């Protein structure tokens, strides 16, 4: 009997977070199906289709209460060996239909093995960008060799650039020198050069060469998030977005949040190199995808701009992020980085360059710098609050006179983790929710269907996906709607008396829950779910309040919600929940994937790089971990929308419930008593 004599074992699937105990010897695919994990398979477990591939995760998973070891999964079977010989398996992959559980284990389900792939909601925003890329193409006619005026081919190329385009002080790599003579003669002394040049450096570098006329030059702007990675392929000659693609960050198998990944590095020597390798391979995969979609040769991609949080930033650069795991959260470098793409193992043009935006602080990274470049709070006359909502919330507040920034640890609840029915955005996930205040009946929309659940034809439309869970945008709406309808009070406590009003409110042990949809799976919001959202939103609000304190502000004039999650939040519900401070709702907007937009600006406009490199040096960094008032602000922000802060703008458009005091459910399971009083403020 394996695993210390136990007859069963715990399995945890990432990124869904679903877990369960099964008898020793259970195939991983069978366990997945029992837990509702969408691993693809069409061959009935005969190892023919190969769609059920998974990656065993090895390392410290204390947060799951287990340690995953290689021996906890059965040895590679002869069937897998045969499949590998015929069709090939990646070195770290197993066929889940053939892999047996022999002990506690953590198993990652890669995107291509999921029946419903996550919807990567980091689309490119429509934006006017002044076109002046760092890398440009130049067509030149070069003098032929002349014995009466001896000079090298390279000298004459430099002379032609100077005479025909006014470009001076040019250099090039050895690879260009090696290819130069062949290109010149093949092009009959007419060639096209890619030149990488920034006014700030006052130098230019030839990075690619083609015989004759060549007019295809592309760049890739990439937002490397902890959960998803999104890439946009842009034409450097027109600024047009040719294609976009996204995928789940494969590092998620090492930990769902940033600190879990840092912990993995601390506990596993070489773990940083593992994570660097997988994220760079993901970048190559995205490059192949966007290039294929746009019918572009990878050799025509001449520039890449990357943004990411500090941990992602370090891992992309191949830097151990351990120092970011504890105070004083020291960056190895926060300076802008310009390096050849080949140093990042990117399979692009051999002379392509990577530019990484500067970081702002130990927990405020290059992604926030991209947001600042996109939204320009430093140029605003009005006091602007910009929040990039994610596992860590990056917060920027200020105007043309002064800008402050901080990071607040919201955790992964907004992305569906730690929520009983939570999941990431995928077809079948509830993304919008409304609750009738009189009947307490819900109506909702799911990703992949345009109909609401109470409209005719809804069940037919979702027949292929079902209703699988609740994604982040709907979790916000669900908790806010429960508050507006009186099912929970301002402190997030369920009102057990509502069970008499509607069968949707059910008792679960000593607490209550609200059932959104019955059946398999049962989708409900529990007391623990509400508390997880409260903790996340309170952390974010407390960070905002700290910055407001520093600027001696009582209100902000305008709010921008950025990021894949922030882009899909209904701003009214965000304010009802108390995720953001009170503000005229007409001045609260989604900024979309502002980090990705900032990356595109830096890709397509050289002045954008100069601008953000200057602005970052002037942003004041506030470390929430050492601020004495953070805890007080956090406690007050647990209430909805807030314990003490007035919300007059919100109250003018939403009928906020009266204050309702609820006595928690007794040990005998009896309902608590409640009393009402007029709402404060």
PyMOL commands that set and color helices and strands:
alter all, ss='L'
color gray80, all
select helices_A, chain A and resi 28-35+62-64+70-72+78-86+111-113+147-149+153-165+174-186+250-254+258-267+271-294+298-300+310-316+322-325+341-344+366-375+377-379+412-415+458-461+472-484+496-500+527-550+563-566+571-577+585-587+594-604+606-618+624-626+630-636+648-651
alter helices_A, ss='H'
color red, helices_A
select strands_A, chain A and resi 8-14+19-23+53-57+59-61+66-68+93-95+105-108+135-141+170-172+190-198+203-211+218-224+228-235+241-248+301-308+337-340+353-356+384-388+393-398+403-408+429-435+442-446+469-470+505-508+511-517+523-526+558-562+588-592+620-621+659-662+674-677
alter strands_A, ss='S'
color yellow, strands_A
deselect
rebuild
show_as cartoon
